[in-house]
Amino acid sequence: MTFSIVARSADGQSWGVAVASKFLAVGSVVPAAVAGIGAIATQADANVAYKGRALAHLDEGATAEVALERLLEYDDGREHRQVGIVDLDGGAATHTGHSCFDWAGGITDNDVAIQGNILTGPEVIEAMKASWNSTFDEPDLARRLLSALSAGDQAGGDGRGRQSAALLVVREGAGYGGGDDVAVDLRVDDHEQPCQELERLLDLSSLYLTASTDEEKVNVDDDLRRELDDRARQLGHPDFQAWVGTENFEMRVDGGPAPEWVDQKILRILRDRSP
């Protein structure tokens, strides 16, 4: 009922899962990941207990292959399960039980496990693998995962149609304000084009929840500082920082009382919105 990709980034610092399905809220069931440990997708007749167990095995030092063997060993429903795992070092494992509905199967390579069931055919995972290989130079794991998921969707995807999709990426200290490891956690629970909607949400997540790079920062001198405050007042705010807080742009503006820099995207938004 689902196709997914589980992967580690080329720099070995991020892990993630992208998944789509003709199933309501697939993101609530399939993906799990912890930075510095690994990632897993559990699907078909999904055993959601696999998520915590797999990550615990990986945390204890098991490889993806060993973790998968331990999951399946005592599970009487193993022939109905489909699982993909990537470990700390990029080792990958995938399993498709013999009782999974056709077309079902999976492939692995360094840093990646791709699998699906009730697909239009093997061309779905083949397209996902081709996309993954062709985007090796993409540093953003979330973008790379979503590109592969979209390629599978365009190749036919779930044979029953489309309904939901999800994207989860973890990296140490990547969460909001650096408080946890969740770099991206997006879900489209019920939509006619869930992969396309997921792409729109990823753009918003990048804007609101991703810190600015040095290349995106514009130094704020006295003239620009006056402009920022003037434009914010035109929009009904006492000053620029009040506007930033109201619009939830804190991740893309220097946090001091007199900001030393502002993200070029935020500067453009402010200028577009103010008279």
Summary of the structure (lengths in Angstrom):
residues: 275
radius of gyration: 21.1
end to end distance: 50.5
largest distance: 69.5
contacts: 984
relative contact order: 0.14
helix: 40%
strand: 26%
